[in-house]
Amino acid sequence: MSILSSNTDPLIANGNRYATSLYAYERRKTIPVQIGDLYLGSDFPIRIQSMTTIDTMDTQGSIEQSIRMIDAGCELVRITAPSVKEAQNLENIRKGLRERGYTTPLVADIHFTPNAAELAARIVEKVRINPGNYADKKRFETIDYTDASYASELDRIRDKFLPLVKICKEYGTAMRIGTNHGSLSDRILSRYGDTPHGMVESALEFLRICEDENYFNIVLSMKSSNTQVMVEAYRLLSKKLKDGGFKDYPMHLGVTEAGEGEDGRIKSAVGIGTLLEDGLGDTIRVSLTEDPEFEIPVAQDLVRRYDSRASSQDPIQAFAGQSEAFDSPLHPFAHTRRKTTEIFSIGGHQVPRVIADFSTRASISIADLKAIGHYYLPEPDKWAMNDLGADFIYTGKASLDFMLPNGLRQIQDASVCTPSDFVYPLFTYTEYQSASTKHPVLNFVSVDAAELCSGNDSFDPTCVIVLKSSNAHQMPAIRRGFFHLMQNEITNPVIIHLNYGSISDDQFQLFAPTDGGALFIDGLGDGLLLSLNHSKNKEAICNTTNFGTLQASRMRISKTEYISCPSCGRTLFDLQETTAMIRQKTDHLKGVKIGIMGCIVNGPGEMADADYGYVGIGKDKIALYKGQEVVKKSVPADSAVDELIQLIKEHGDWREPSVNE
Ligand code: SF4
């Protein structure tokens, strides 16, 4: 009946529960963690944090930037400490901030250097270590470990890590064990592969050492630039902590290298928002390739959404699983798409469809279609489409007095619709049951998730379900509708319809990706219809958010993907300016992934599955990568963007921008 019944994955052998509830908003219960005067986890608010981008040796610059971040609402300031000298300088930065009346806790960010960590732990309130590189150097080797040789590796890690644990305990310093998908150790990769399971085990190896020492002032994170992997890893962490008898440690949420602008915001919302919806996460950092103070309002919008999300509101009927340990029919730790039948290019193996909502307009003109990627070019008198061309346009009761271009089709309210090869009716569930005129191939039937779960679930093979909910806990209510379909083996495709009324454009670009992304990450949905009331450019903003959500949840790639780091004190070139320059020259290369990294701290793995990489290796010296391989070493920064374009051309991924682009 479900994905679960055909799945023999040991990760879900004893259940798939990872959250307190999938049906009512409830935060996961955690122990409190103290960071200076700040507490997080337990019943404390979800904390907002960010990281400085200035060289840590620039004391005054670091102080000023920290103050800008704190004034914007940052509650924890992280600063990189690549070596002992930067770790030592944290003392001056901290002192300067205290003298200016700022008591916000500081976090030292450590990669590779236990001696810097041990020094910083005596100075600042928290240290972040990366278990992938604290005790291991990356050699990109696959080693076959026996149980005995693996255990002796763990002994080696214990010897290196134990001094830091003891110092943190003595000084009351908190710690984040922060796994990065892109920088797992060769040991973890050899045994678990490049997987959410490997990410979790990477942290648990270090956590066991802390618990053996009765040191519990710990926060955990599982970051990745791949939102599916990131979400699965945090969920698995939650389950493994429970199953393994560990304490319930708070979680720090983040999507690494999310990028900049609208794409970075949408991608962060898909990853972070998906977890927040299920009550996971006690502190968040939105990593944008922008000045860190601009990350704060985005993080605040994501978090404040839950201030009024009472658990008792609009109860959603829980799924009756195989046992208490199975609270849904999903595999929450591995992406699997819900199986559906294909109806006229919707569902089956087709990419999710984008439906543009024009239903509040009394009339629609040819020029209006520009907002959804379809252009009329008077010269040479033809239609064109960019990479964000919507698939369907929903016009409500309005009719069109022109032919739709580029394969775009119309959906119209059934009460006024004369079905044809280009126009398809949208019924309510009740209308559909008694309708005398239907389309012979494709009919859309709009149904509320609660109505569906109460038995309004009879659909013939021409029906595409348009699933919506008026519940304040909208995403879980719609998700519950999907569970009903899966349990009852109903395989009609589903268009997810999310309606946001009159929220601001900024909030819309975070909330819609949260709700839509959370469903697509679990493989639920064959299309997305977004509705927004008041915005002046609502069709355009809904269209870019729709495509952005599908791209960020890795369901439909429609544009170039940039995996750019947020920059920090290690950055070796002007990341914002370079990213903008690369974007300007390559943003027509649909489907190409370009990694832009300020340094090579974690090796090329950090760029995840980028096709091309632009990486700082020295002051204004760049290495260019094809996949995981360096192909041009030490290119001067002022010619590196042109060299990157040349590289893309050499590998056949270049095309000239078209007129529309
Ligand atoms: S990749 Fe970017 S954010 Fe990460 S350490 Fe290097 S410069 Fe800093």
Boltz pocket constraint, residues with backbone or C-beta under 6 A from the ligand:
constraints:
  - pocket:
      binder: B
      contacts: [[A, 565], [A, 566], [A, 567], [A, 568], [A, 569], [A, 570], [A, 571], [A, 572], [A, 597], [A, 598], [A, 599], [A, 600], [A, 601]]
      max_distance: 6.0
